[in-house]
Amino acid sequence: MRAGAYAEVDGHVYPAVSLHKPSVRLLSFGPQAPDPAFEDEGRGRWSWLVDRSAASRLFFVETTARWKGRDVVVQRVEGDTAIWSYDRDDLPADPRVSRVDRFEWQGQVPVSELTDAVEVEHEVPL
């Protein structure tokens, strides 16, 4: 599952941040860096700041899915964990879900717990 910003560099697609800035930060999650240029940020997160011109493609993935029968908006995926939001007040109690506003909730659950995912890609001009 994909959600959020992505950049393609040297034939590989990475989660990314700052798609509209002169430099793009590529991200990777796991025990090892996918490339020696990635720097260890701790806790299994790696990053590499590249010039925007190094990207052959920049895009954003808008993702919706279902969690325990509720429609959620997946904000991003970090490794095997999906971070999502929900804007109603009828969620089942779960320690991985917290209220961030009056009617807005945020959850962090394994991607495997989400079903019926729909991904829509939006290109970002280079």
Backbone hydrogen bonds, N-H to C=O, Kabsch-Sander energy under -0.5 kcal/mol:
donor,donor_aa,acceptor,acceptor_aa,energy
4,G,61,V,-2.8
6,Y,59,F,-2.9
7,A,14,Y,-2.4
8,E,57,R,-3.0
9,V,7,A,-0.6
9,V,12,H,-2.7
10,D,54,A,-0.5
12,H,9,V,-1.9
14,Y,7,A,-2.8
16,A,5,A,-2.2
17,V,25,R,-1.8
21,K,18,S,-1.5
24,V,50,V,-2.9
25,R,17,V,-1.8
26,L,24,V,-0.7
26,L,48,W,-3.1
27,L,15,P,-3.0
28,S,46,W,-2.0
30,G,44,G,-2.8
38,F,35,D,-1.9
39,E,47,S,-3.6
41,E,45,R,-2.9
42,G,45,R,-0.6
45,R,42,G,-1.3
46,W,28,S,-2.9
47,S,39,E,-2.1
48,W,26,L,-1.9
50,V,24,V,-2.8
50,V,48,W,-0.6
52,R,22,P,-3.2
54,A,51,D,-2.4
55,A,52,R,-1.6
56,S,8,E,-2.6
57,R,8,E,-1.0
58,L,124,V,-0.5
59,F,6,Y,-2.4
60,F,122,H,-2.7
61,V,4,G,-3.3
62,E,60,F,-0.6
62,E,120,V,-2.9
63,T,61,V,-0.6
63,T,74,V,-0.7
64,T,118,V,-2.0
65,A,72,V,-2.1
66,R,115,T,-2.9
67,W,70,R,-2.6
70,R,67,W,-2.0
72,V,65,A,-3.0
73,V,85,S,-2.4
74,V,63,T,-2.1
74,V,72,V,-0.6
75,Q,73,V,-0.6
75,Q,83,I,-2.6
76,R,83,I,-1.5
77,V,3,A,-0.8
78,E,81,T,-2.8
79,G,77,V,-0.6
81,T,78,E,-1.8
82,A,109,V,-3.2
83,I,76,R,-2.8
84,W,82,A,-0.6
84,W,107,G,-2.4
85,S,73,V,-2.5
86,Y,105,W,-2.0
97,V,94,D,-1.9
98,S,106,Q,-2.8
100,V,104,E,-2.6
101,D,104,E,-1.6
104,E,101,D,-0.5
105,W,86,Y,-3.2
106,Q,98,S,-2.7
107,G,84,W,-2.3
108,Q,96,R,-1.6
109,V,82,A,-2.0
111,V,80,D,-2.7
113,E,110,P,-2.2
114,L,111,V,-1.9
115,T,66,R,-2.5
118,V,64,T,-2.7
120,V,62,E,-2.3
122,H,60,F,-2.8
124,V,58,L,-2.9
